[in-house]
Amino acid sequence: MTKVSHCNNRNIISASQPQSCQSQVTSRHFTTTATATRPTRPLLLEAKKTEMIADRIQILLSQESSSSYAVRNYLQGRCRPGQHNPSSSGPVDATCRLKMVDWLYAIVDTCQLRRSAVPIAMTYVDRLLSNPRTYDQRSTGLANILHDRNMYQLIVMTCLYTAVKLHEQQIISPELLSRLSLGRYSIQDIEAAELAVLTLLGWKVSGPTALDFVDHILAMNDDDASSSSMDESESSASRDTIAILARMQAELSVADQSLVSVPYSTVAVACIRNAMDEINYPSSASDLQRLSSVMNVGTFSSEVDDVCAHLKQMTRDSANGAVLSRLSSELVCTVPSSKAPKKPTLKREISSPTSVSRLSVSTDRM
């Protein structure tokens, strides 16, 4: 059994435990720093904080540009008609990704895990399928993955399992994933797939996501909020709205195969820009200019323009039920009552085999 960074006091979410269900986009709440006529210790500390966030962004940019975290659009030129094995479930396409990401979000919402686990899991998938070694029949059993939806589904499920294990306080059990697959994949299949994934990733599992960049940008802009022309309460409300809109678009971007090869930093800048445009944020021009210098990304470049337009269309499609809700009738979640605690309890469990079957996924639906 593969073990990665286990923590003994973490809870395992298994198929036999009851579970409440909650679906929401997490928002980041901000506070503003009071201005003063001369530098004070709190302001100096805030300056250090801004400096630290900028340094972290540079680290994320360095990771993004390294070969270890390189990603390309691996579906181009690989899945042509008649190329797959007739005995397989069919070639993987962009719709497969959309439906699997939709399903992953349903799983983390049901288990009350952070939605950031899904972008992390899909970075594992994208890096794996961008790695030429994955298609070497002699060193891996994944050579035909792009022509076999069953294999692709197993890898996506396994990547979520690994991402939750590494980045959450709870652990989804392999038994639960096996049941969610309606028994198509055994516990042994999932654990063997995890070892194959980690080996091909070189055990490098802390790469950046678009959501990471968005969160760092928002935190940095918050520290500069004292220069805003709005009063404190209005500025805080606007930044909360920007955070919600930007994070929502960052989450949506994970489902789109055409954005796989676009740098996460570029996607993040587009998310922030769209969010500011949506609410006509007064200081957006100065904020975006500062962002451009920190991110080394032209906030009004043609590439960012294209991503902005694409994300706006995805947002409209999502509102109309065309993106990330195509399986809404199959991915049934029960919203907790107003009496339910706002913060999830430590022990969170899936209610019954019936609720598990509602979240089950099959390649027949892809």
C-alpha positions in Angstrom: 0.0 0.0 0.0 1.3 3.4 -1.0 1.7 5.8 1.9 2.3 9.5 1.4 2.6 12.0 4.3 0.1 10.3 6.5 -1.0 12.1 9.6 -2.1 9.8 12.4 -4.7 12.0 13.8 -6.6 12.6 10.5 -10.0 11.2 9.8 -10.7 8.8 7.0 -13.8 9.4 5.0 -15.2 6.0 4.2 -18.2 4.6 2.5 -19.8 3.4 5.7 -20.0 6.7 7.5 -22.9 9.3 7.4 -22.2 12.5 5.6 -23.8 15.9 5.3 -23.5 17.7 2.0 -22.6 21.2 1.2 -21.9 22.9 -2.1 -20.4 26.4 -2.1 -17.6 28.5 -3.5 -15.2 29.6 -0.7 -14.7 33.3 -0.4 -11.7 35.1 1.2 -12.5 37.9 3.7 -10.2 40.8 3.9 -9.4 43.6 6.3 -7.9 47.0 5.6 -4.9 48.6 7.3 -5.5 52.0 8.8 -3.3 54.8 7.4 -1.0 56.9 9.5 1.0 60.1 9.0 4.3 58.3 9.6 5.4 54.7 9.4 4.3 52.7 12.5 5.2 49.2 13.5 1.9 47.7 12.2 2.4 49.4 8.8 6.0 48.2 8.6 4.8 44.7 9.4 2.2 45.0 6.6 4.9 46.1 4.2 6.9 43.0 5.1 3.8 40.9 4.6 3.3 42.4 1.1 6.9 41.7 0.4 6.5 38.1 1.5 3.5 37.6 -0.7 5.3 39.0 -3.7 8.2 36.6 -2.9 5.8 33.7 -2.8 4.3 34.7 -6.1 7.8 34.6 -7.6 8.3 31.1 -6.2 5.0 30.0 -7.9 6.1 31.6 -11.2 9.5 29.8 -10.9 7.7 26.4 -10.3 5.3 27.1 -13.2 8.2 27.7 -15.6 10.2 24.6 -14.5 10.2 21.5 -16.6 9.0 19.4 -13.6 5.7 21.2 -13.7 5.4 21.6 -17.5 2.0 21.0 -19.1 0.9 20.8 -22.7 -2.4 20.1 -24.4 -1.9 16.4 -24.7 -5.1 15.7 -26.5 -4.0 17.4 -29.7 -3.1 15.0 -32.4 -3.4 11.9 -30.2 -7.0 10.9 -30.2 -7.9 10.5 -33.8 -10.9 8.4 -35.0 -10.0 4.7 -35.3 -6.8 5.1 -33.2 -8.1 3.5 -30.0 -8.5 -0.2 -29.2 -12.0 -1.4 -30.1 -12.2 -3.3 -26.8 -11.6 -0.1 -24.8 -14.3 2.3 -23.6 -13.3 4.9 -26.3 -10.9 7.8 -26.7 -10.6 10.6 -24.1 -11.9 14.0 -25.2 -12.6 17.4 -23.7 -16.1 16.3 -22.6 -14.6 13.5 -20.5 -12.6 16.1 -18.6 -15.6 18.3 -18.1 -17.7 15.5 -16.7 -14.9 14.2 -14.4 -14.2 17.7 -13.0 -17.9 18.2 -12.4 -17.9 14.9 -10.5 -14.8 15.7 -8.5 -16.4 19.0 -7.3 -19.5 17.0 -6.3 -17.3 14.6 -4.3 -15.4 17.4 -2.4 -18.6 19.3 -1.7 -20.3 16.2 -0.4 -17.3 15.3 1.9 -17.0 19.0 2.9 -13.4 19.2 1.7 -11.9 22.3 0.2 -12.6 22.8 -3.5 -8.9 23.6 -4.0 -8.4 19.8 -4.0 -9.9 19.5 -7.4 -7.4 21.9 -9.2 -4.6 20.2 -7.4 -5.8 16.8 -8.6 -6.1 17.9 -12.2 -2.6 19.4 -12.2 -1.4 15.8 -11.4 -3.5 14.5 -14.3 -2.3 17.1 -16.7 1.4 16.7 -15.7 1.1 12.9 -15.9 -0.5 13.0 -19.4 2.0 15.6 -20.6 4.9 13.4 -19.6 6.2 11.3 -22.6 7.3 8.5 -20.2 3.6 7.9 -19.4 3.2 6.5 -23.0 6.2 4.2 -22.7 4.6 0.7 -22.8 7.8 -0.8 -21.2 7.8 1.3 -18.1 4.2 1.9 -17.4 0.8 0.4 -17.8 -0.7 3.7 -18.8 0.4 3.8 -22.4 -3.1 3.7 -23.9 -4.7 6.0 -21.3 -5.8 8.6 -23.9 -7.7 5.8 -25.8 -9.3 4.2 -22.8 -11.8 6.2 -20.7 -11.9 3.6 -18.0 -8.2 4.0 -17.4 -8.5 7.8 -17.6 -11.3 7.7 -15.0 -9.3 5.6 -12.7 -6.3 8.0 -12.9 -8.5 11.1 -12.3 -10.1 9.5 -9.2 -6.7 8.4 -7.9 -5.3 11.9 -8.3 -8.2 13.3 -6.2 -7.5 10.6 -3.6 -3.8 11.6 -3.5 -4.5 15.4 -3.5 -6.9 15.0 -0.5 -4.4 12.8 1.3 -1.6 15.4 0.9 -3.5 18.7 1.4 -6.5 18.0 3.6 -6.9 17.0 7.2 -9.2 14.1 6.2 -8.5 11.1 4.0 -10.9 9.6 1.4 -10.6 5.9 1.8 -9.8 3.7 -1.3 -12.8 1.7 -0.3 -15.1 4.7 -0.8 -13.6 5.4 -4.3 -14.1 1.8 -5.2 -17.8 2.0 -4.3 -18.2 5.3 -6.1 -16.9 3.6 -9.3 -19.6 1.0 -8.8 -17.0 -1.6 -8.2 -15.3 -1.1 -11.5 -12.0 -0.3 -9.7 -10.8 -2.3 -6.7 -8.8 -0.9 -3.8 -5.8 -2.6 -5.2 -6.4 -0.8 -8.6 -6.5 2.6 -6.9 -3.4 2.0 -4.8 -1.4 0.7 -7.7 -2.5 3.7 -9.8 -1.4 6.0 -7.1 2.1 4.6 -7.0 2.3 4.8 -10.9 1.1 8.5 -10.8 3.6 9.5 -8.0 6.5 7.7 -9.7 5.8 9.4 -13.1 5.4 12.8 -11.3 8.8 12.2 -9.6 7.0 12.6 -6.3 6.7 16.3 -6.9 3.2 17.1 -5.7 3.3 20.7 -4.6 3.1 22.6 -7.8 1.0 25.8 -8.4 -2.5 26.1 -9.6 -4.5 29.1 -11.0 -6.3 29.2 -7.7 -3.0 29.5 -5.8 -2.1 32.6 -7.9 -5.6 34.1 -7.4 -5.4 33.7 -3.6 -1.9 35.3 -3.5 -2.9 38.2 -5.7 -6.0 38.9 -3.6 -3.9 38.8 -0.4 -1.4 41.2 -1.9 -4.1 43.6 -3.1 -5.7 43.5 0.3 -2.5 44.8 1.9 -2.6 47.8 -0.6 -6.3 48.5 0.1 -5.6 51.5 2.2 -4.8 53.5 -0.9 -8.3 52.9 -2.3 -10.5 55.9 -3.0 -13.5 54.1 -1.4 -14.3 54.1 2.3 -13.2 51.1 4.3 -16.6 49.2 4.4 -17.3 49.7 0.7 -13.7 48.7 -0.3 -13.9 45.6 1.9 -17.3 44.5 0.3 -15.9 45.1 -3.2 -12.8 43.0 -2.5 -15.0 40.2 -1.1 -17.0 40.2 -4.3 -13.9 40.2 -6.4 -12.5 37.3 -4.4 -15.7 35.2 -4.9 -15.9 36.0 -8.7 -12.2 35.4 -9.3 -12.2 32.1 -7.4 -15.3 30.9 -9.2 -13.7 31.5 -12.6 -10.5 29.8 -11.4 -12.5 26.8 -10.5 -14.4 26.8 -13.8 -11.1 27.0 -15.7 -10.1 23.6 -14.4 -12.8 21.9 -16.5 -11.8 23.3 -19.8 -9.3 21.3 -21.8 -8.4 24.2 -24.1 -6.9 26.1 -21.1 -4.6 23.2 -20.0 -1.6 24.6 -21.9 -2.2 28.2 -20.7 0.1 29.2 -17.8 -1.8 29.2 -14.5 -0.5 32.7 -13.8 -2.1 34.0 -17.0 -5.4 32.3 -16.1 -5.3 33.9 -12.6 -4.7 37.4 -14.0 -7.7 36.9 -16.3 -9.8 35.8 -13.4 -8.9 38.9 -11.4 -9.4 41.2 -14.3 -12.8 39.8 -15.1 -13.9 40.0 -11.5 -12.8 43.7 -11.3 -14.6 44.5 -14.6 -17.7 42.8 -13.4 -18.2 45.2 -10.5 -16.5 48.2 -12.1 -13.9 48.3 -9.4 -12.7 52.0 -9.2 -9.0 51.3 -8.6 -8.8 48.4 -11.1 -6.4 50.2 -13.5 -3.8 50.9 -10.8 -4.2 47.4 -9.3 -3.8 45.7 -12.6 -0.8 47.8 -13.5 0.9 46.8 -10.2 -0.2 43.2 -10.8 1.5 43.2 -14.2 4.8 44.2 -12.7 4.6 41.5 -10.0 3.4 38.7 -12.2 5.5 39.5 -15.3 2.3 39.1 -17.3 0.8 41.8 -19.4 -2.7 42.3 -17.9 -4.0 43.6 -21.2 -2.0 41.4 -23.5 -3.7 39.5 -26.3 -3.3 36.2 -24.5 -4.9 37.5 -21.3 -7.7 39.1 -23.5 -8.4 35.7 -25.0 -8.5 33.9 -21.7 -10.8 36.7 -20.2 -13.2 36.3 -23.1 -13.2 32.5 -22.7 -13.8 32.6 -19.0 -16.7 35.0 -19.4 -18.3 32.6 -21.8 -17.7 29.7 -19.5 -19.3 31.7 -16.7 -22.4 32.4 -18.8 -22.6 28.8 -19.8 -22.3 27.7 -16.2 -25.2 30.1 -15.2 -27.2 28.5 -18.0 -26.4 25.0 -16.8 -24.1 24.2 -19.8 -20.8 23.9 -17.8 -20.1 22.1 -14.6 -23.7 21.3 -14.1 -24.4 18.9 -17.0 -24.6 16.1 -14.5 -26.6 18.0 -11.9 -29.5 15.5 -12.1 -27.0 12.6 -11.5 -24.8 14.3 -8.9 -27.5 14.8 -6.2 -26.5 16.7 -3.1 -28.6 17.7 -0.1 -28.1 21.3 1.1 -27.9 21.3 4.9 -30.6 23.2 6.8 -30.0 26.7 8.3 -29.5 25.0 11.7 -26.4 23.1 10.5 -23.1 24.4 11.8 -21.3 26.8 9.5 -18.0 25.0 10.1 -17.8 21.3 9.3 -17.2 19.0 12.2 -14.1 16.8 12.4 -16.0 13.6 11.7 -17.7 13.8 8.3 -19.2 10.8 6.8 -21.2 9.6 3.8 -24.7 8.7 4.9 -25.5 5.4 3.2 -24.9 3.2 0.1 -27.8 5.1 -1.5 -26.0 8.5 -1.3 -22.8 6.8 -2.5 -24.6 5.5 -5.6 -26.0 8.9 -6.3 -22.4 10.2 -6.6 -21.2 7.2 -8.6 -19.7 7.8 -12.0 -19.5 5.5 -15.0 -17.7 5.8 -18.3 -21.0 5.2 -20.0 -21.9 8.8 -19.0 -18.7 10.3 -20.5 
